[in-house]
Amino acid sequence: MLAGAALLPILPGIGSAKARPRIASLDYALAETLVALGHPPIALASAADWGRWVVEPKLPEGVVDLGSSLEINFELLAKLEPDLILTTDYVRRQEPALRRIADTVRLTLYEPGALPLDRAYAAARTLGDRLSLGPAADALIARADRHFDVVSRRVRALSPPPVLLVNFLDPRHVRVYGGTGLFQNVLDRIGLENAWRGEANYWGFATVGIEDLATRDDLRLLAFDPVPPHVWPTLRESPLWTRLPFVRAGAVTVLPPVLTFGAIPSAMRFARLVVDALEGRAT
């Protein structure tokens, strides 16, 4: 990230009051940071799926969809003439081709040994500094800190049980969240205990069978949409699922989508949705 940031001072137009730099992003987390800073990208990988996985902040109209992050429409991107292209380690193999179109800077939030929430704060500061949006970045970070403080107080007032966070892949398998991922970073920040103590990759999840979710009796399962349509009908008939302690206790809540691999806006959305559910504001 620091190496990428070092390139930014030489980018043409960046920081100039005369020209608002045109930025393309190959990553949702960086794009939502730009939106939160008031400088949305002109183009984005998989823009069409934003409403399915990210939801908020809302992606402004007119953002061009560049196709899959691993199969970018280079011809379309070149025609848009961006000043800067934001990438991550995940798409680094495309950078040689991208550099023929515009200056390319890599800002990676998710990699071994990283804490994504800390990296998200750092990315906001880097983009704010280099795009002459320092006050907007400071305001975003301050707003996030206040938000987490408020949510922390709500959590302390509840004394809630541990939570288990999952996305259903099918009726037998889930992604369960923990490790050092964004969701775990936020749980630590707001004082919530994660019932999952098993291994997780640096993206912050492990893929397990539903039988592995019986970690303890006193937990609440929070499942995030989208859930494949055949999952709930199948689970209602599953002896394995219906015997799980949290299912028998009715401690299962389905929440709206949250970007798993997001930045500050997704972290704030996640914290709010989780505490709303614990307060009984979600079903």
BAVOMAR-986262 format. One record per residue (C-alpha): residue number from 1; x, y, z; residue in three letters. Coordinates in steps of 0.25 Angstrom, whole numbers, plus 5000, padded with zeros to 4 digits. Layout:
<site><pos>NUM</pos><east>X</east><north>Y</north><up>Z</up><code>ALA</code></site>
...
// end
This chain:
<site><pos>1</pos><east>5000</east><north>5000</north><up>5000</up><code>MET</code></site>
<site><pos>2</pos><east>5011</east><north>5010</north><up>5004</up><code>LEU</code></site>
<site><pos>3</pos><east>5018</east><north>5006</north><up>4991</up><code>ALA</code></site>
<site><pos>4</pos><east>5006</east><north>5010</north><up>4983</up><code>GLY</code></site>
<site><pos>5</pos><east>5004</east><north>5022</north><up>4991</up><code>ALA</code></site>
<site><pos>6</pos><east>5018</east><north>5027</north><up>4987</up><code>ALA</code></site>
<site><pos>7</pos><east>5014</east><north>5027</north><up>4973</up><code>LEU</code></site>
<site><pos>8</pos><east>5002</east><north>5037</north><up>4975</up><code>LEU</code></site>
<site><pos>9</pos><east>5009</east><north>5050</north><up>4976</up><code>PRO</code></site>
<site><pos>10</pos><east>5014</east><north>5049</north><up>4961</up><code>ILE</code></site>
<site><pos>11</pos><east>5000</east><north>5046</north><up>4955</up><code>LEU</code></site>
<site><pos>12</pos><east>4995</east><north>5057</north><up>4946</up><code>PRO</code></site>
<site><pos>13</pos><east>4984</east><north>5065</north><up>4950</up><code>GLY</code></site>
<site><pos>14</pos><east>4983</east><north>5058</north><up>4964</up><code>ILE</code></site>
<site><pos>15</pos><east>4982</east><north>5069</north><up>4975</up><code>GLY</code></site>
<site><pos>16</pos><east>4979</east><north>5080</north><up>4965</up><code>SER</code></site>
<site><pos>17</pos><east>4968</east><north>5089</north><up>4967</up><code>ALA</code></site>
<site><pos>18</pos><east>4966</east><north>5090</north><up>4952</up><code>LYS</code></site>
<site><pos>19</pos><east>4963</east><north>5076</north><up>4949</up><code>ALA</code></site>
<site><pos>20</pos><east>4955</east><north>5066</north><up>4956</up><code>ARG</code></site>
<site><pos>21</pos><east>4963</east><north>5053</north><up>4954</up><code>PRO</code></site>
<site><pos>22</pos><east>4955</east><north>5042</north><up>4947</up><code>ARG</code></site>
<site><pos>23</pos><east>4957</east><north>5029</north><up>4955</up><code>ILE</code></site>
<site><pos>24</pos><east>4954</east><north>5014</north><up>4951</up><code>ALA</code></site>
<site><pos>25</pos><east>4953</east><north>5004</north><up>4962</up><code>SER</code></site>
<site><pos>26</pos><east>4955</east><north>4989</north><up>4961</up><code>LEU</code></site>
<site><pos>27</pos><east>4951</east><north>4987</north><up>4976</up><code>ASP</code></site>
<site><pos>28</pos><east>4938</east><north>4989</north><up>4983</up><code>TYR</code></site>
<site><pos>29</pos><east>4945</east><north>4993</north><up>4996</up><code>ALA</code></site>
<site><pos>30</pos><east>4953</east><north>5004</north><up>4989</up><code>LEU</code></site>
<site><pos>31</pos><east>4940</east><north>5009</north><up>4981</up><code>ALA</code></site>
<site><pos>32</pos><east>4932</east><north>5010</north><up>4994</up><code>GLU</code></site>
<site><pos>33</pos><east>4943</east><north>5018</north><up>5000</up><code>THR</code></site>
<site><pos>34</pos><east>4943</east><north>5028</north><up>4988</up><code>LEU</code></site>
<site><pos>35</pos><east>4928</east><north>5029</north><up>4989</up><code>VAL</code></site>
<site><pos>36</pos><east>4928</east><north>5032</north><up>5004</up><code>ALA</code></site>
<site><pos>37</pos><east>4939</east><north>5043</north><up>5001</up><code>LEU</code></site>
<site><pos>38</pos><east>4930</east><north>5049</north><up>4991</up><code>GLY</code></site>
<site><pos>39</pos><east>4938</east><north>5045</north><up>4979</up><code>HIS</code></site>
<site><pos>40</pos><east>4932</east><north>5033</north><up>4973</up><code>PRO</code></site>
<site><pos>41</pos><east>4939</east><north>5025</north><up>4962</up><code>PRO</code></site>
<site><pos>42</pos><east>4935</east><north>5027</north><up>4947</up><code>ILE</code></site>
<site><pos>43</pos><east>4936</east><north>5012</north><up>4945</up><code>ALA</code></site>
<site><pos>44</pos><east>4936</east><north>5000</north><up>4954</up><code>LEU</code></site>
<site><pos>45</pos><east>4938</east><north>4985</north><up>4952</up><code>ALA</code></site>
<site><pos>46</pos><east>4925</east><north>4977</north><up>4954</up><code>SER</code></site>
<site><pos>47</pos><east>4917</east><north>4990</north><up>4956</up><code>ALA</code></site>
<site><pos>48</pos><east>4904</east><north>4983</north><up>4952</up><code>ALA</code></site>
<site><pos>49</pos><east>4905</east><north>4974</north><up>4965</up><code>ASP</code></site>
<site><pos>50</pos><east>4907</east><north>4986</north><up>4975</up><code>TRP</code></site>
<site><pos>51</pos><east>4893</east><north>4986</north><up>4979</up><code>GLY</code></site>
<site><pos>52</pos><east>4893</east><north>4971</north><up>4982</up><code>ARG</code></site>
<site><pos>53</pos><east>4906</east><north>4971</north><up>4990</up><code>TRP</code></site>
<site><pos>54</pos><east>4909</east><north>4985</north><up>4995</up><code>VAL</code></site>
<site><pos>55</pos><east>4896</east><north>4992</north><up>4996</up><code>VAL</code></site>
<site><pos>56</pos><east>4901</east><north>5004</north><up>5003</up><code>GLU</code></site>
<site><pos>57</pos><east>4906</east><north>5014</north><up>5000</up><code>PRO</code></site>
<site><pos>58</pos><east>4898</east><north>5015</north><up>4988</up><code>LYS</code></site>
<site><pos>59</pos><east>4906</east><north>5014</north><up>4975</up><code>LEU</code></site>
<site><pos>60</pos><east>4903</east><north>5027</north><up>4967</up><code>PRO</code></site>
<site><pos>61</pos><east>4897</east><north>5026</north><up>4954</up><code>GLU</code></site>
<site><pos>62</pos><east>4906</east><north>5026</north><up>4942</up><code>GLY</code></site>
<site><pos>63</pos><east>4917</east><north>5018</north><up>4948</up><code>VAL</code></site>
<site><pos>64</pos><east>4921</east><north>5009</north><up>4936</up><code>VAL</code></site>
<site><pos>65</pos><east>4922</east><north>4994</north><up>4938</up><code>ASP</code></site>
<site><pos>66</pos><east>4936</east><north>4989</north><up>4934</up><code>LEU</code></site>
<site><pos>67</pos><east>4932</east><north>4974</north><up>4935</up><code>GLY</code></site>
<site><pos>68</pos><east>4938</east><north>4964</north><up>4945</up><code>SER</code></site>
<site><pos>69</pos><east>4950</east><north>4969</north><up>4952</up><code>SER</code></site>
<site><pos>70</pos><east>4958</east><north>4957</north><up>4946</up><code>LEU</code></site>
<site><pos>71</pos><east>4952</east><north>4959</north><up>4932</up><code>GLU</code></site>
<site><pos>72</pos><east>4953</east><north>4974</north><up>4931</up><code>ILE</code></site>
<site><pos>73</pos><east>4948</east><north>4981</north><up>4918</up><code>ASN</code></site>
<site><pos>74</pos><east>4961</east><north>4987</north><up>4914</up><code>PHE</code></site>
<site><pos>75</pos><east>4955</east><north>4994</north><up>4902</up><code>GLU</code></site>
<site><pos>76</pos><east>4944</east><north>5000</north><up>4909</up><code>LEU</code></site>
<site><pos>77</pos><east>4953</east><north>5005</north><up>4920</up><code>LEU</code></site>
<site><pos>78</pos><east>4963</east><north>5011</north><up>4910</up><code>ALA</code></site>
<site><pos>79</pos><east>4951</east><north>5019</north><up>4904</up><code>LYS</code></site>
<site><pos>80</pos><east>4948</east><north>5025</north><up>4917</up><code>LEU</code></site>
<site><pos>81</pos><east>4962</east><north>5031</north><up>4919</up><code>GLU</code></site>
<site><pos>82</pos><east>4963</east><north>5030</north><up>4934</up><code>PRO</code></site>
<site><pos>83</pos><east>4974</east><north>5037</north><up>4941</up><code>ASP</code></site>
<site><pos>84</pos><east>4976</east><north>5027</north><up>4951</up><code>LEU</code></site>
<site><pos>85</pos><east>4972</east><north>5012</north><up>4953</up><code>ILE</code></site>
<site><pos>86</pos><east>4971</east><north>5006</north><up>4967</up><code>LEU</code></site>
<site><pos>87</pos><east>4975</east><north>4991</north><up>4968</up><code>THR</code></site>
<site><pos>88</pos><east>4978</east><north>4981</north><up>4979</up><code>THR</code></site>
<site><pos>89</pos><east>4987</east><north>4969</north><up>4981</up><code>ASP</code></site>
<site><pos>90</pos><east>4975</east><north>4961</north><up>4976</up><code>TYR</code></site>
<site><pos>91</pos><east>4976</east><north>4967</north><up>4962</up><code>VAL</code></site>
<site><pos>92</pos><east>4991</east><north>4970</north><up>4961</up><code>ARG</code></site>
<site><pos>93</pos><east>4993</east><north>4961</north><up>4949</up><code>ARG</code></site>
<site><pos>94</pos><east>4985</east><north>4971</north><up>4941</up><code>GLN</code></site>
<site><pos>95</pos><east>4993</east><north>4983</north><up>4945</up><code>GLU</code></site>
<site><pos>96</pos><east>5003</east><north>4982</north><up>4933</up><code>PRO</code></site>
<site><pos>97</pos><east>4992</east><north>4983</north><up>4923</up><code>ALA</code></site>
<site><pos>98</pos><east>4985</east><north>4994</north><up>4932</up><code>LEU</code></site>
<site><pos>99</pos><east>4997</east><north>5003</north><up>4932</up><code>ARG</code></site>
<site><pos>100</pos><east>4997</east><north>5004</north><up>4917</up><code>ARG</code></site>
<site><pos>101</pos><east>4983</east><north>5011</north><up>4920</up><code>ILE</code></site>
<site><pos>102</pos><east>4986</east><north>5020</north><up>4932</up><code>ALA</code></site>
<site><pos>103</pos><east>4994</east><north>5021</north><up>4944</up><code>ASP</code></site>
<site><pos>104</pos><east>4991</east><north>5009</north><up>4954</up><code>THR</code></site>
<site><pos>105</pos><east>4992</east><north>5009</north><up>4969</up><code>VAL</code></site>
<site><pos>106</pos><east>4990</east><north>4997</north><up>4977</up><code>ARG</code></site>
<site><pos>107</pos><east>4984</east><north>4998</north><up>4991</up><code>LEU</code></site>
<site><pos>108</pos><east>4982</east><north>4985</north><up>4998</up><code>THR</code></site>
<site><pos>109</pos><east>4973</east><north>4983</north><up>5010</up><code>LEU</code></site>
<site><pos>110</pos><east>4973</east><north>4968</north><up>5010</up><code>TYR</code></site>
<site><pos>111</pos><east>4986</east><north>4960</north><up>5011</up><code>GLU</code></site>
<site><pos>112</pos><east>4992</east><north>4951</north><up>5021</up><code>PRO</code></site>
<site><pos>113</pos><east>4996</east><north>4958</north><up>5034</up><code>GLY</code></site>
<site><pos>114</pos><east>4987</east><north>4970</north><up>5031</up><code>ALA</code></site>
<site><pos>115</pos><east>4975</east><north>4976</north><up>5040</up><code>LEU</code></site>
<site><pos>116</pos><east>4965</east><north>4980</north><up>5029</up><code>PRO</code></site>
<site><pos>117</pos><east>4959</east><north>4991</north><up>5037</up><code>LEU</code></site>
<site><pos>118</pos><east>4972</east><north>4998</north><up>5040</up><code>ASP</code></site>
<site><pos>119</pos><east>4976</east><north>4996</north><up>5025</up><code>ARG</code></site>
<site><pos>120</pos><east>4962</east><north>5003</north><up>5022</up><code>ALA</code></site>
<site><pos>121</pos><east>4965</east><north>5015</north><up>5031</up><code>TYR</code></site>
<site><pos>122</pos><east>4979</east><north>5016</north><up>5024</up><code>ALA</code></site>
<site><pos>123</pos><east>4973</east><north>5015</north><up>5010</up><code>ALA</code></site>
<site><pos>124</pos><east>4963</east><north>5026</north><up>5013</up><code>ALA</code></site>
<site><pos>125</pos><east>4975</east><north>5035</north><up>5018</up><code>ARG</code></site>
<site><pos>126</pos><east>4983</east><north>5032</north><up>5006</up><code>THR</code></site>
<site><pos>127</pos><east>4972</east><north>5035</north><up>4996</up><code>LEU</code></site>
<site><pos>128</pos><east>4968</east><north>5047</north><up>5003</up><code>GLY</code></site>
<site><pos>129</pos><east>4982</east><north>5052</north><up>5004</up><code>ASP</code></site>
<site><pos>130</pos><east>4985</east><north>5050</north><up>4989</up><code>ARG</code></site>
<site><pos>131</pos><east>4972</east><north>5054</north><up>4984</up><code>LEU</code></site>
<site><pos>132</pos><east>4972</east><north>5067</north><up>4992</up><code>SER</code></site>
<site><pos>133</pos><east>4960</east><north>5061</north><up>5000</up><code>LEU</code></site>
<site><pos>134</pos><east>4968</east><north>5061</north><up>5013</up><code>GLY</code></site>
<site><pos>135</pos><east>4956</east><north>5068</north><up>5021</up><code>PRO</code></site>
<site><pos>136</pos><east>4946</east><north>5058</north><up>5015</up><code>ALA</code></site>
<site><pos>137</pos><east>4955</east><north>5046</north><up>5019</up><code>ALA</code></site>
<site><pos>138</pos><east>4956</east><north>5052</north><up>5033</up><code>ASP</code></site>
<site><pos>139</pos><east>4941</east><north>5054</north><up>5034</up><code>ALA</code></site>
<site><pos>140</pos><east>4939</east><north>5039</north><up>5029</up><code>LEU</code></site>
<site><pos>141</pos><east>4948</east><north>5034</north><up>5040</up><code>ILE</code></site>
<site><pos>142</pos><east>4943</east><north>5042</north><up>5051</up><code>ALA</code></site>
<site><pos>143</pos><east>4929</east><north>5038</north><up>5047</up><code>ARG</code></site>
<site><pos>144</pos><east>4933</east><north>5023</north><up>5047</up><code>ALA</code></site>
<site><pos>145</pos><east>4939</east><north>5025</north><up>5061</up><code>ASP</code></site>
<site><pos>146</pos><east>4927</east><north>5032</north><up>5066</up><code>ARG</code></site>
<site><pos>147</pos><east>4918</east><north>5021</north><up>5060</up><code>HIS</code></site>
<site><pos>148</pos><east>4926</east><north>5010</north><up>5066</up><code>PHE</code></site>
<site><pos>149</pos><east>4926</east><north>5017</north><up>5080</up><code>ASP</code></site>
<site><pos>150</pos><east>4911</east><north>5018</north><up>5080</up><code>VAL</code></site>
<site><pos>151</pos><east>4909</east><north>5003</north><up>5075</up><code>VAL</code></site>
<site><pos>152</pos><east>4918</east><north>4999</north><up>5086</up><code>SER</code></site>
<site><pos>153</pos><east>4910</east><north>5006</north><up>5097</up><code>ARG</code></site>
<site><pos>154</pos><east>4897</east><north>4999</north><up>5091</up><code>ARG</code></site>
<site><pos>155</pos><east>4905</east><north>4986</north><up>5092</up><code>VAL</code></site>
<site><pos>156</pos><east>4909</east><north>4988</north><up>5107</up><code>ARG</code></site>
<site><pos>157</pos><east>4894</east><north>4991</north><up>5110</up><code>ALA</code></site>
<site><pos>158</pos><east>4889</east><north>4978</north><up>5104</up><code>LEU</code></site>
<site><pos>159</pos><east>4900</east><north>4968</north><up>5110</up><code>SER</code></site>
<site><pos>160</pos><east>4897</east><north>4959</north><up>5098</up><code>PRO</code></site>
<site><pos>161</pos><east>4901</east><north>4945</north><up>5095</up><code>PRO</code></site>
<site><pos>162</pos><east>4912</east><north>4942</north><up>5086</up><code>PRO</code></site>
<site><pos>163</pos><east>4909</east><north>4943</north><up>5071</up><code>VAL</code></site>
<site><pos>164</pos><east>4912</east><north>4933</north><up>5059</up><code>LEU</code></site>
<site><pos>165</pos><east>4912</east><north>4940</north><up>5046</up><code>LEU</code></site>
<site><pos>166</pos><east>4910</east><north>4932</north><up>5033</up><code>VAL</code></site>
<site><pos>167</pos><east>4907</east><north>4933</north><up>5018</up><code>ASN</code></site>
<site><pos>168</pos><east>4900</east><north>4921</north><up>5013</up><code>PHE</code></site>
<site><pos>169</pos><east>4906</east><north>4914</north><up>5001</up><code>LEU</code></site>
<site><pos>170</pos><east>4896</east><north>4903</north><up>5000</up><code>ASP</code></site>
<site><pos>171</pos><east>4887</east><north>4895</north><up>5010</up><code>PRO</code></site>
<site><pos>172</pos><east>4900</east><north>4888</north><up>5016</up><code>ARG</code></site>
<site><pos>173</pos><east>4911</east><north>4898</north><up>5015</up><code>HIS</code></site>
<site><pos>174</pos><east>4913</east><north>4912</north><up>5020</up><code>VAL</code></site>
<site><pos>175</pos><east>4924</east><north>4922</north><up>5021</up><code>ARG</code></site>
<site><pos>176</pos><east>4926</east><north>4926</north><up>5035</up><code>VAL</code></site>
<site><pos>177</pos><east>4934</east><north>4938</north><up>5039</up><code>TYR</code></site>
<site><pos>178</pos><east>4945</east><north>4940</north><up>5049</up><code>GLY</code></site>
<site><pos>179</pos><east>4960</east><north>4941</north><up>5049</up><code>GLY</code></site>
<site><pos>180</pos><east>4965</east><north>4954</north><up>5045</up><code>THR</code></site>
<site><pos>181</pos><east>4955</east><north>4958</north><up>5035</up><code>GLY</code></site>
<site><pos>182</pos><east>4947</east><north>4971</north><up>5035</up><code>LEU</code></site>
<site><pos>183</pos><east>4935</east><north>4965</north><up>5042</up><code>PHE</code></site>
<site><pos>184</pos><east>4944</east><north>4961</north><up>5054</up><code>GLN</code></site>
<site><pos>185</pos><east>4951</east><north>4974</north><up>5054</up><code>ASN</code></site>
<site><pos>186</pos><east>4938</east><north>4981</north><up>5056</up><code>VAL</code></site>
<site><pos>187</pos><east>4933</east><north>4971</north><up>5066</up><code>LEU</code></site>
<site><pos>188</pos><east>4946</east><north>4974</north><up>5074</up><code>ASP</code></site>
<site><pos>189</pos><east>4943</east><north>4989</north><up>5073</up><code>ARG</code></site>
<site><pos>190</pos><east>4929</east><north>4988</north><up>5078</up><code>ILE</code></site>
<site><pos>191</pos><east>4931</east><north>4978</north><up>5089</up><code>GLY</code></site>
<site><pos>192</pos><east>4923</east><north>4966</north><up>5083</up><code>LEU</code></site>
<site><pos>193</pos><east>4928</east><north>4952</north><up>5085</up><code>GLU</code></site>
<site><pos>194</pos><east>4929</east><north>4943</north><up>5073</up><code>ASN</code></site>
<site><pos>195</pos><east>4925</east><north>4929</north><up>5075</up><code>ALA</code></site>
<site><pos>196</pos><east>4934</east><north>4924</north><up>5064</up><code>TRP</code></site>
<site><pos>197</pos><east>4947</east><north>4920</north><up>5070</up><code>ARG</code></site>
<site><pos>198</pos><east>4952</east><north>4911</north><up>5058</up><code>GLY</code></site>
<site><pos>199</pos><east>4962</east><north>4915</north><up>5047</up><code>GLU</code></site>
<site><pos>200</pos><east>4959</east><north>4925</north><up>5037</up><code>ALA</code></site>
<site><pos>201</pos><east>4967</east><north>4930</north><up>5025</up><code>ASN</code></site>
<site><pos>202</pos><east>4972</east><north>4944</north><up>5024</up><code>TYR</code></site>
<site><pos>203</pos><east>4959</east><north>4948</north><up>5016</up><code>TRP</code></site>
<site><pos>204</pos><east>4953</east><north>4945</north><up>5030</up><code>GLY</code></site>
<site><pos>205</pos><east>4945</east><north>4933</north><up>5027</up><code>PHE</code></site>
<site><pos>206</pos><east>4945</east><north>4918</north><up>5027</up><code>ALA</code></site>
<site><pos>207</pos><east>4936</east><north>4909</north><up>5019</up><code>THR</code></site>
<site><pos>208</pos><east>4930</east><north>4898</north><up>5028</up><code>VAL</code></site>
<site><pos>209</pos><east>4918</east><north>4889</north><up>5029</up><code>GLY</code></site>
<site><pos>210</pos><east>4906</east><north>4893</north><up>5037</up><code>ILE</code></site>
<site><pos>211</pos><east>4909</east><north>4882</north><up>5047</up><code>GLU</code></site>
<site><pos>212</pos><east>4921</east><north>4890</north><up>5051</up><code>ASP</code></site>
<site><pos>213</pos><east>4913</east><north>4902</north><up>5055</up><code>LEU</code></site>
<site><pos>214</pos><east>4909</east><north>4895</north><up>5068</up><code>ALA</code></site>
<site><pos>215</pos><east>4920</east><north>4902</north><up>5076</up><code>THR</code></site>
<site><pos>216</pos><east>4912</east><north>4905</north><up>5088</up><code>ARG</code></site>
<site><pos>217</pos><east>4898</east><north>4906</north><up>5093</up><code>ASP</code></site>
<site><pos>218</pos><east>4897</east><north>4921</north><up>5096</up><code>ASP</code></site>
<site><pos>219</pos><east>4899</east><north>4927</north><up>5083</up><code>LEU</code></site>
<site><pos>220</pos><east>4891</east><north>4935</north><up>5073</up><code>ARG</code></site>
<site><pos>221</pos><east>4893</east><north>4932</north><up>5058</up><code>LEU</code></site>
<site><pos>222</pos><east>4893</east><north>4943</north><up>5048</up><code>LEU</code></site>
<site><pos>223</pos><east>4892</east><north>4939</north><up>5034</up><code>ALA</code></site>
<site><pos>224</pos><east>4894</east><north>4950</north><up>5023</up><code>PHE</code></site>
<site><pos>225</pos><east>4886</east><north>4951</north><up>5010</up><code>ASP</code></site>
<site><pos>226</pos><east>4886</east><north>4947</north><up>4999</up><code>PRO</code></site>
<site><pos>227</pos><east>4883</east><north>4933</north><up>5003</up><code>VAL</code></site>
<site><pos>228</pos><east>4881</east><north>4923</north><up>4991</up><code>PRO</code></site>
<site><pos>229</pos><east>4866</east><north>4921</north><up>4990</up><code>PRO</code></site>
<site><pos>230</pos><east>4866</east><north>4906</north><up>4992</up><code>HIS</code></site>
<site><pos>231</pos><east>4873</east><north>4907</north><up>5006</up><code>VAL</code></site>
<site><pos>232</pos><east>4862</east><north>4910</north><up>5015</up><code>TRP</code></site>
<site><pos>233</pos><east>4852</east><north>4900</north><up>5010</up><code>PRO</code></site>
<site><pos>234</pos><east>4863</east><north>4889</north><up>5011</up><code>THR</code></site>
<site><pos>235</pos><east>4867</east><north>4893</north><up>5025</up><code>LEU</code></site>
<site><pos>236</pos><east>4853</east><north>4893</north><up>5030</up><code>ARG</code></site>
<site><pos>237</pos><east>4853</east><north>4878</north><up>5027</up><code>GLU</code></site>
<site><pos>238</pos><east>4867</east><north>4875</north><up>5031</up><code>SER</code></site>
<site><pos>239</pos><east>4868</east><north>4867</north><up>5044</up><code>PRO</code></site>
<site><pos>240</pos><east>4883</east><north>4872</north><up>5046</up><code>LEU</code></site>
<site><pos>241</pos><east>4879</east><north>4887</north><up>5045</up><code>TRP</code></site>
<site><pos>242</pos><east>4866</east><north>4886</north><up>5053</up><code>THR</code></site>
<site><pos>243</pos><east>4874</east><north>4879</north><up>5065</up><code>ARG</code></site>
<site><pos>244</pos><east>4884</east><north>4890</north><up>5066</up><code>LEU</code></site>
<site><pos>245</pos><east>4883</east><north>4898</north><up>5079</up><code>PRO</code></site>
<site><pos>246</pos><east>4881</east><north>4912</north><up>5073</up><code>PHE</code></site>
<site><pos>247</pos><east>4871</east><north>4907</north><up>5063</up><code>VAL</code></site>
<site><pos>248</pos><east>4863</east><north>4900</north><up>5074</up><code>ARG</code></site>
<site><pos>249</pos><east>4864</east><north>4913</north><up>5083</up><code>ALA</code></site>
<site><pos>250</pos><east>4859</east><north>4921</north><up>5071</up><code>GLY</code></site>
<site><pos>251</pos><east>4872</east><north>4929</north><up>5071</up><code>ALA</code></site>
<site><pos>252</pos><east>4874</east><north>4931</north><up>5056</up><code>VAL</code></site>
<site><pos>253</pos><east>4873</east><north>4944</north><up>5049</up><code>THR</code></site>
<site><pos>254</pos><east>4875</east><north>4947</north><up>5034</up><code>VAL</code></site>
<site><pos>255</pos><east>4881</east><north>4961</north><up>5032</up><code>LEU</code></site>
<site><pos>256</pos><east>4882</east><north>4969</north><up>5019</up><code>PRO</code></site>
<site><pos>257</pos><east>4895</east><north>4968</north><up>5011</up><code>PRO</code></site>
<site><pos>258</pos><east>4908</east><north>4974</north><up>5016</up><code>VAL</code></site>
<site><pos>259</pos><east>4920</east><north>4974</north><up>5007</up><code>LEU</code></site>
<site><pos>260</pos><east>4929</east><north>4964</north><up>5014</up><code>THR</code></site>
<site><pos>261</pos><east>4942</east><north>4969</north><up>5008</up><code>PHE</code></site>
<site><pos>262</pos><east>4939</east><north>4984</north><up>5010</up><code>GLY</code></site>
<site><pos>263</pos><east>4944</east><north>4996</north><up>5016</up><code>ALA</code></site>
<site><pos>264</pos><east>4939</east><north>5007</north><up>5025</up><code>ILE</code></site>
<site><pos>265</pos><east>4925</east><north>5008</north><up>5020</up><code>PRO</code></site>
<site><pos>266</pos><east>4923</east><north>4993</north><up>5020</up><code>SER</code></site>
<site><pos>267</pos><east>4929</east><north>4992</north><up>5034</up><code>ALA</code></site>
<site><pos>268</pos><east>4919</east><north>5003</north><up>5039</up><code>MET</code></site>
<site><pos>269</pos><east>4907</east><north>4996</north><up>5032</up><code>ARG</code></site>
<site><pos>270</pos><east>4911</east><north>4983</north><up>5038</up><code>PHE</code></site>
<site><pos>271</pos><east>4912</east><north>4988</north><up>5052</up><code>ALA</code></site>
<site><pos>272</pos><east>4898</east><north>4995</north><up>5051</up><code>ARG</code></site>
<site><pos>273</pos><east>4891</east><north>4983</north><up>5045</up><code>LEU</code></site>
<site><pos>274</pos><east>4897</east><north>4974</north><up>5056</up><code>VAL</code></site>
<site><pos>275</pos><east>4893</east><north>4982</north><up>5068</up><code>VAL</code></site>
<site><pos>276</pos><east>4879</east><north>4985</north><up>5062</up><code>ASP</code></site>
<site><pos>277</pos><east>4877</east><north>4970</north><up>5061</up><code>ALA</code></site>
<site><pos>278</pos><east>4882</east><north>4968</north><up>5075</up><code>LEU</code></site>
<site><pos>279</pos><east>4872</east><north>4979</north><up>5080</up><code>GLU</code></site>
<site><pos>280</pos><east>4861</east><north>4971</north><up>5073</up><code>GLY</code></site>
<site><pos>281</pos><east>4860</east><north>4981</north><up>5061</up><code>ARG</code></site>
<site><pos>282</pos><east>4862</east><north>4970</north><up>5051</up><code>ALA</code></site>
<site><pos>283</pos><east>4855</east><north>4956</north><up>5048</up><code>THR</code></site>
// end
